[in-house]
């Protein structure tokens, strides 16, 4: 007979451990199944120089907060791993590592059957907490690159020395793309950077980090359904003590900025003529962010010093950058391409009717129409903060209450 456990949590990262914490508080039987090690994606799917992108004081999980000596600093990836592992140890989380779940289906008896290779388990509840960054996105252009060019996705990039000698093309204008460009620059590499619209914000403004203002002003608590179309996450970095991520500055440091990638053919990369429009949108987002913080400070009558440097930067007109329609990859000396275009999820192993015709999950704050089957830690699952280390606990508590109600 298959082993029965009331609740099975799939995934031993920040989401799964938060779920375990809240279930343990309520005395509910559960187990965590982790395919590799605790916090595996932080360990093996992040580059070597990555730092936590928010101040250390925002590194918190249910029942455990950062207690180090540098609350306003930005800790290295390895310290984030230690924080999560310590959390599992302190909570005595029932984690079974090295157990990869390969199937999930409903049995004739009504239970949920979890398959992990030759082993099977059954549960009344299953919480899928495998994270939002599962399958890196690749454009059709990836298949058209010349054979001699090395390709790697952001989750497999480690450091400049791991790439073949020569120039690097980075594609993707999110935080990962920007941080990898900077990492390559520090490694002495020649970099071309193909990007589209981005949201530039100040790392630090009027005495506080952007992340602190963002949280205090309630932006991270916004429910996903209220987020306007076209909303972009902020372009931020915690590397080198944290600094404002300004794409325009990259050009001054030797990076060749390009418009968004349209395609690749016969060894040439073809680009859209949208570079300057993207830079201007970034400038506009920067000004908007300053205005929003200023208004909040005034409304709440907060004592906060003026930031003349940031104000001057907001007033400074951005110079137009030369755009090009195509580059010859060999002539430009490009030997590697790093794809940093975001991620999708892979739930093909779930044989339950929880997706619509387009493959999107059907759920209400992680609770599906399939009794007992829940999801946790997905991007904007309920609020903007739902997938963040410091935000996932709120949704975990909601699911724990639902599980208690089902019992």
LINKA-V668095 format. One record per pair of residues at least 24 apart in sequence whose C-alpha atoms are under 7 Angstrom apart, sorted by the first residue. I is the first residue (numbers start at 1). J is the second residue. Records with the same first field share a line. If there is no record, write none. Layout:
I->J ; J
This chain:
2->120 ; 121 ; 122
3->121 ; 122
4->121 ; 122 ; 123
5->29 ; 30 ; 122 ; 123
6->30 ; 123 ; 124 ; 125
7->31 ; 123 ; 124 ; 125 ; 126
8->32 ; 123 ; 125 ; 126 ; 127
9->33 ; 126 ; 127 ; 128 ; 129
10->34 ; 127 ; 128 ; 129 ; 130
11->128 ; 129 ; 130
12->38 ; 39 ; 95
13->38 ; 39
14->39 ; 84 ; 389
15->129 ; 376 ; 377 ; 392
16->129
17->88
18->61 ; 62 ; 393 ; 396
19->396
20->93
21->91
22->396 ; 397 ; 400
23->400
31->94 ; 95
32->94 ; 95 ; 96
33->95 ; 96 ; 97 ; 99
34->95 ; 96 ; 97 ; 98 ; 99 ; 100
35->97 ; 98 ; 99 ; 100 ; 101
36->97 ; 98 ; 99
37->97 ; 98
38->85
39->81 ; 84
42->77 ; 81
43->81
45->155 ; 156
46->155 ; 158
47->157 ; 158 ; 159
48->158 ; 159
50->76 ; 77 ; 239
51->75 ; 76 ; 77 ; 238 ; 239
52->76 ; 77 ; 238
53->236 ; 237 ; 238
54->211 ; 238
58->390
59->389 ; 390
60->389 ; 390
61->389 ; 390 ; 393
62->393
73->241
74->238 ; 241 ; 242
102->349
103->349 ; 350
104->349 ; 350 ; 351
105->350 ; 351 ; 352
106->352
124->372
125->372 ; 373
126->372 ; 373 ; 374
127->373 ; 374 ; 375 ; 376
128->374 ; 375 ; 376
129->375 ; 376 ; 377
131->377 ; 378
132->345 ; 377 ; 378 ; 379
133->343 ; 344 ; 345
134->343 ; 344 ; 345 ; 346
135->343 ; 344 ; 345 ; 346
136->342 ; 343 ; 344
137->341 ; 342 ; 343 ; 344
138->339
141->263 ; 264
144->264 ; 265
145->264 ; 267
146->267
149->335 ; 336
150->335 ; 336 ; 337
151->336 ; 337 ; 338
152->337 ; 338 ; 339
153->338 ; 339 ; 340
154->338 ; 339 ; 340
160->184 ; 187
163->336
164->335 ; 336
166->333 ; 334 ; 335
167->191 ; 333 ; 334 ; 335 ; 336
168->192 ; 334 ; 335 ; 336 ; 337
169->193 ; 334 ; 336 ; 337 ; 338
170->194 ; 337 ; 338 ; 339
171->195 ; 338 ; 339 ; 340 ; 341
172->339 ; 340 ; 341
173->198
174->198 ; 235
175->235 ; 236 ; 237
176->340
177->340
179->237
191->255 ; 256
192->255 ; 256 ; 257
193->255 ; 256 ; 257 ; 258
194->257 ; 258 ; 259 ; 260 ; 261
195->258 ; 259 ; 260
196->259 ; 260 ; 275 ; 278
197->278 ; 281 ; 282
198->232 ; 235 ; 278 ; 282
199->232 ; 233 ; 234 ; 235 ; 282 ; 285
200->234 ; 235 ; 245 ; 246 ; 282 ; 283 ; 285 ; 286
201->234 ; 235 ; 244 ; 285 ; 286 ; 289
202->244 ; 286
203->236 ; 242 ; 243 ; 244
205->307
206->304 ; 305 ; 306 ; 307
207->304 ; 305
220->383 ; 384 ; 385
221->383 ; 384 ; 385
222->383 ; 384
223->382 ; 383 ; 384
224->380 ; 382 ; 383 ; 384
258->323
267->328 ; 329
268->326 ; 327 ; 328 ; 329
269->326 ; 327 ; 328 ; 329
270->325 ; 326 ; 327
271->325 ; 326
272->325
273->323 ; 325
275->323
276->320 ; 321
286->314
287->314
